[in-house]
């Protein structure tokens, strides 16, 4: 095993589309020095570029077809109303498990998809979307570490729940909240970096993802919702958070010294969200999705959308987001107070051959017999015929802005995934205008296209990769790095054999020939893991907490 330590800096949603122009302006000096003194380039994400599937692919070195995580929610085989999943649902060993098992000391902070935490050789503080009581004794490992953090830094928060500031357009309050969250997390990271023993240390900075989701329309003059009068106040918010993270990286680099290898990664990139494609409306118009009879009159009067609109005009902004779901059990069977119509209730599944699930998936499911609870499409020829028909009709859609064929990329799941869990993935993936338009599943809109709601920024396929340290080439550009390559590259840096069943490869091109010659890549047998069905699935109440958190962060 090689001597030396490794620091992995996660910057969720970071993109060179923002970093490179800032570098030309002389900003982001710490990222600049790392790129000049090491290797860097775009990092291809998963398809689609979604936080849960991407970070799990990073942790396992495997594509979603092998680790089973395609979304924040389980597959439709659990039902059309899908509960949220957690780290126990991951059907592959993570690098934290592999490294802990051989005695290396691990420190992980704020990484999504890590709750409940693994019993690692070190410490693990989960991140982002997961549902837990932050005051309980089991949401971090070891349990006492959060008391230690809070005694020193006060209100360290993992979840964030200030929807009111967004839905009342109190953007100043929203920004200030995130500045405070960032500062407390940074101080906690620096404290753990200095006070704990570790061989591998990984903090994740999450604020950029949230800020880009909500403030892209102020930053991008070409965005359809750009308003010069308002944007003047907020146009520098996104660059400000990049500079805050760069400064934090500088503090980390000073504390670890030059003999530590450093990797910077993002799970995906970012770009403008300019429109919505209401895919379930389209599927209905094309005869693939059928509604129950009671749905049509409600939809014609745009209920409940018009109901919420009236409430907002009366001053009750955000009411649908603040009423606890357990107070709306009966109503919730018909109306999801946070999404409009409860889609599964209004769909006639006995006459439906295809439907769209979560926005994050950007895909279409075939209502498959034996997978979906009320599936009607037979596997084999009928399945292929339905899927091919949908793809053919998708290619015929016209762009409403110019009447030309819509810029749409379509692929089948087996073209992008492989492994034992491919069947759980959407059957068709769609990318519209380079992900500038997102597929939305909601039914309260009667048209096919519309503008985005609160979110004006979304994800892109290319994240970032930067690596600097012993044996790494300097000022070198990497062109073909994939997020599944990071785990085997981490193991190689530490002198740990790479499991044979990892899909990713060691990024040999970033290392000098001398280093590669002295340190050949080695492999180990497949790292098997067995997961029982139902394990790693949240209950209804926990799933609702996660939905609230994800909406707050800009995912829906």
N, C-alpha and C positions, 0 to 999 in steps of 0.2 A: 504494500500500500504506500502511495506517495505521501510525503510529508507536506504540510501546508494546509491552509484553511480555504474555504470557498464561501463567498457571499453572493447570493442571488437576489437581485433587486427587481421586484415585480412592479410594473407601472401599468395598471389596468387601462386598456384603451389607448395607450400612447401611440402616436403616429409620426412618421418622418415627414408627413405632409405639413405638419406644424413645426416639428423640430428643425428641419433643414432651413426653412426661411428665417427662423430665429437665430440659428447658428450664423447665417450670413450677416445678421445684424449685430453680431458680436455677443449674443446672449447665450445662456446655458453653458457657461465655461466648463463645468465639470463633465457634462456629457461630451462636450467637444474634446476635452483632453483624453477621455476614455476612447473615443473613436479614433483619434490620431495615434494613440498609443496601443491600439488593439485592432480587433476585427469587428465589423458591423454590417448590417444589411437588413432588408425586410424579412419578417418572420411570418410565413404562411400559417393561417389559422385553420380551424376545422370548418367544414361546410355544414350549415351556415356558421358564420363567425360569432358564436354564442358563448357567453361567459362560462356556463357550467361544463359544456362539452370540451371547450378549449383548455380550461385549467385542469380538468381531469386528464386530458390527453397529455398535458405538460407533466403532470405528476406520475403518469404511468408509462409514458413512451408508447402508448397504443392509440389506435383510432377508436372512435366511439363504438364501432361494431364489435370490438373486443372488450371494452370496459363497460358498455351498456348505458352510459349517460349521454342523452341527446338533448336534454332540456332540464329545467328546474323541476319538472313533473315526470311521473312514471309513464310508461307506455299505455296506449288505449286498451291493452288486454286487461288492465285493472278496472276499466269502466270509462264511459264517456266523460264523466266528471273525475278528473285525474288528480289524485293527491300529490303533494310535493314529496320529493325524495331527499335523502341526506347521504352523508359519506359512507354509511354502511351499505348503500346500494351499489357502490362502485365494485365492479366484478373483476378487478385486477389489483395487483400489489402496487402500492405507491413507492416512490423513491424513499419516502420517510420511513416506511416499514423496512425496506431493503437495507438502508443505511443503519437504522437502529439495531437491526438483527445482527449486524457485524460489529457493533460496539461504537459506532460513530455517534457523536453528540449533536443533536438536532435542535434548532431554534426556528420556529415558524410563527409568523405574526400576520393576521388579517388576510389569510389566503382563502378565497371562496371554496366551497365544497369540502370543508374539513371538519364540519360538525356532524355528529359528535366526534371529538378529537380521538385520534389513535393514541394508544399508550406508547409513546415514543421514548427514546433514550435522550431526554432533554425536555423541551417544553413546546407546546402548540396552543396558540390562541386563535380560534376560528375567525373567519371574516365574512362580512357582507350579509348575505340574504337569509342565513339560517334562522330557524325558529327555536329560541331557547330563552330561558329566564337568565338574564345576565347576572342576576344576583345569586343564582343557585351555585352549588358547589361542584357542578359536573360539566360546565360548558367549556372549560379550558383544562389543559393538562400540563403540570399537575394542578389540582383544583385550587390550591392556595395561591397560585401565581397572580390571579386577578385581584385578590385582596392586597397583595404586595403592590401591584400597579396602582390601584385606586388610593391606597394610603399615601402614595407619593404624587400622583398626578390628578386626583379628583375624578371627574366624570369621564372616564374612558368608556366610549360607547362603540359597540360593534354594529348594532342596528341603528337606523335613523328613521325617525317618524315625525316629520314636521310637514305634513302635506298642506296644512293650512296656509303656510307662507307661499306655497306655489299657487294654490287655488284662489288666493286673494291677491295674487300678483305682488306679494311683498318680497320682491327679489333681493332687496338689500338685506333683509333678515335671513333669507336662505343662504346668501353668500357668506354672511358673517358666521352663521352656524357652521358652515363647512370649513371656514378658516380656523375656527376654534377646534373642530374635530381633528383637522389635519395637524394642528400644533400639538395637541395632547398625544395623538398617536406617534408623532415624530419624537417627542420627548420620551415616550415609553420605549420606542425602538432603540434610541440611543442608550437608555438606561440598561435595557436587556443586553445590548451589544457589549457593554462594558462590564456588567456585573455577573453575567452568566458564563458558564463554560460551554463552548460550542466548537464544532468542527465545520458545520454547515449552518449558515444563518440566512433566513429568507424573510424579509418583510415585504408586504405588498402595499403600495400606495394606490388607494382607490378613488380619490377625489376627482381626478381628471375625467374618469368615465361619467360620473354624475354631472359634472359641470358641462361637459360637451353635450350630453343629452339635452340639457335645458337651455344652454346659452349659445348654441351654434348660430342661431338666427341673428344674433347681435354681432357675431364675429365675421360672418360670411356675407359680403355685400351682394352676392348672387343668389342668396336664399330667397325663396318666394315670400317669406314672412319678414324679410329685412325691413326695418323702419329706421331711417336715418336719425330721426328726432330722438327715439328711445335708445338706439344702438350706440350713440355717442357716449352714453354713460357706462355701457356694459361691454363694449367691443374688446376691451383688453382683459376681461376676466379669465378667459381660457389661457392666454399667454401667461397671465399672472400665476396661475396654478402650476404651469410647467416650470416657471422660474422658482416657485416655492419648492417643488420637488427636486429641481437641480441643486438648489442650495442645501437641501437635506442630504442629498447624495454626497455633496462636498463634505459635510460634517461626518458622514459615515466613513468616507475614504480616508479622512485624516486620522480617525481612530483605529483603523485596521492596518494601515501601513501598506507599503508597496509589495510585500511578499505574499499577499493574499490575492488569489484569483477572484475576479468579479465578473458576474454575468448580469446584464440588464435585459429583461424580457417584458413584452406585453402579450396578453392573450389574443388580442385582435387590434385592429386599427380603428379609425373613426372618420366620419365624413358627414355631409349634410343629409338630413331626412327631409325630402321635399314633398312627399305625397303618400297616399294610402291606396291600396288596391283591395277592395272588399271581396275577397275570394269566395266566401260562402254565398254571397249574392250571385256571383258569376256562376258558381256550380249549380245553383238553383235555376238560373236562367237557361243553362245548357242541359237541364234535365238530370243532373247527377245527384242533386240533393233535394229532398222533398220535405215540405213543411206540413205540420198538422193543421187541420181546418181552422182551428181557433186562432191561428197565428195571423192570418191575412188581415182581418179587420184591425187588430192592434197595430200591425205594422203600417197600415195605411195612415193612421193618425199619429204615427211616430211615437207611440207610447212604448217605453217610459222616458225616452229621450226628451220629449216636450215637457214632461212632468219635472224633470231635473232642471230644465232650462227656466221654467217658471220659478222654481225655488231659488235659483241663482239670482234672478232679477229681483226677488223679494229680499235678497241679502243673505240667503242661506247657502253661500258658496261652500263647496266641498262636503255638503251634507251626506252625499252617498258614500263618502270615504270615512266619515267619522262615526256613523251609526254601527255599533257592533253587529256582526252577522248573526250572533246568537239571539238577538232581539228581532230578527227578521226571518225566522226559520220557515214559517208558512209562505211568506212572500218570496223567500229565496228559492223556493222550488220552481217558481215561474219567472221571477226577475232577479238577476244577479245585480245587487245594488251598485256594483262597481264596474260592470261591463254592459249594462243594458239588459237585453233579453238573455235568459239562461238558455243557451243554445241547445243543449241536449234535451231539454224539456219540450221544445217546440219543433224538433226534427222528427219526421216520420221515418224511423230507422228501417222499417220493413220495406220502404221504397227508396232508400238512399244508398247509392253505390259509392259515393265519395264525399269527403268533408275536410275542412281544415281545422287544425288544432291550435296550438299556441302561436302567438306572433313570433316568438323566438325561433321557432322551428322553420318558418318560411317554407312550409311544405304542405302537401296534400296527402291524406290517408285514404286508401281504398277501404270501404266498409267490408272487411274480409271475414268470411265465415271461419270460425275457429280461433280468431284473434280478437276481434271486437265482440262485445257481449251480444249484440244483435246483428252481427255481420250476415250479409246475404250474398256476397260475391264469392264464388268458388275459386280455390287456388288453381293455378294452371292456365289454361287457355282463356277462361272468362276473365280472370284477373289481368292478364296481359292485354286482352282486348279493351277492357275498361280503361286501363292506364294509358294505352296508346291513343285511345280516343280523346282522353283529356289532354294529352300532350299536343295532339294535332290541333285541337280547338284553341288551346292556349296560344299557339303560334299564329293564330288568325286574328288575335285581338289587335285593335287599332289604338294608336296613341291618341287620346282625346285632345291633345294640344295641337296636332297637325294632321291627323287622319292617316298617318303613315303606320306601317306595322310597328307594334310596340317592341322596344328594345328589351327583350326577355331571353334569359338563359335558363334552360331546363335540363335537369339530369335525373336519372333514376338512382335509387339509393344504392344499388349494387355497383354503380359506377364510381361511388365515392367511399363506400364503407365495405369492410370485409370482416368476418368473424362470426361467432355464434349468436350474436345479439342483433344482427342486421334486421331481422324480422320486426323488431320493435320500433324501427325508425320510420319516419314518413316515407311513403312510397315514391313521391315525386318532390324534388326540390326546385325552387324557383328563385331567380335573381332578376329583379326588374330595374332597369336603368342603373346597373352597377350598384345596386342596393340603395339607390336614392329613394325608391318607392318600396314600402314595406307592405307585405300582405297582412291584412287585418281580418280577424274572424267575425267581428261584430255584425249583428243583423239589424241594428236600429237605423243604419244608413240604408237608403233604398237604391242608391246609385252604385256604380262600380269603382269610381275614383273620387278622391277627396284630398284635402290638405291634412297634414298631421295635426294632432291636438296640442298637448303641452310640450311634447318632445320635438326638437328640431334638429337633433343630431343623432346618428346611429352608428352601427359598427361597419367595419370594412375588413376585407380578407387579410390585409397586410399589417401585422403588428411590427414591433421592433426587436432587434437582437443586437447586443453589443457585448463584447467579451475582451477582457484585458487581464494579463497575468503571465506567469512563467510559461515559456514555450509557445506563446501566442504571437502570430505575425502582427506587425504594426501597420497602421493605415491601410488595412486590407478590407476589401469589400466582399461580402458574402451575398450570393445571388439566389441560392436554392435552399435556404434553411426553412424547415418546417417545425411547427410546435412540437411534434412527436420526436424530433431530434434532440430536444434539450435534455430529457432524462438520460438517454445513453451517453450524451456528452458530459453531463454532470458526473455520472458514474466513472467514466474514463478519466476525468480530471482527478478523481479521488483514488484511482488505481483499483476500482471495484469492477469485477467482471460484469458484462452486460448480459442480462437474461436473453436467451435465444428467441423468446416469443415477443420481444419488443419490436414494434413496427418501425420505430425511428432508427436512425443511424448516428454514429459518432461523426461530428462535423470535422472530419480529418483536415479539410482544406484550411481551417483557421490556425492549425498548429504548424510549427516549423518542421522541416524534414528531420532535423536532428532530434527534436523531441519525439516525433513519431517513431524514429528508429530506435531510440532508447526505451520507449514505452509502448510496446505493441498492444493493440486492442485484444482483450480476452473476453470469453463468453462463459456463461453459466447455464445450467438447465432452466427450462421455463419455470417462472415463479407462479405456481398455480394458487388459486384462491377459490373457495366454495362459498356461494351465497344462497341462502334459502329464499324462496319466493315470499314476498311480504316483508322481508328484512330491509331496513333502510327506507321505510315509507312513513311519512308523517300522517297523523290523524287529521280530521277535518279542521279542528281549531288551530292546530299548528300550521296547516297548509294555508289557512286564511291569514295568519300573521305574515307568512312569507309573501303572499299575494300583495298585501298592503306595503310591505317593505320594497318589493320589486317595482310597484307602481311609483312609490316615493322616489326611487332611484332613477326612474325614467324608462323602465323596460316595457311598460304598457301604456 
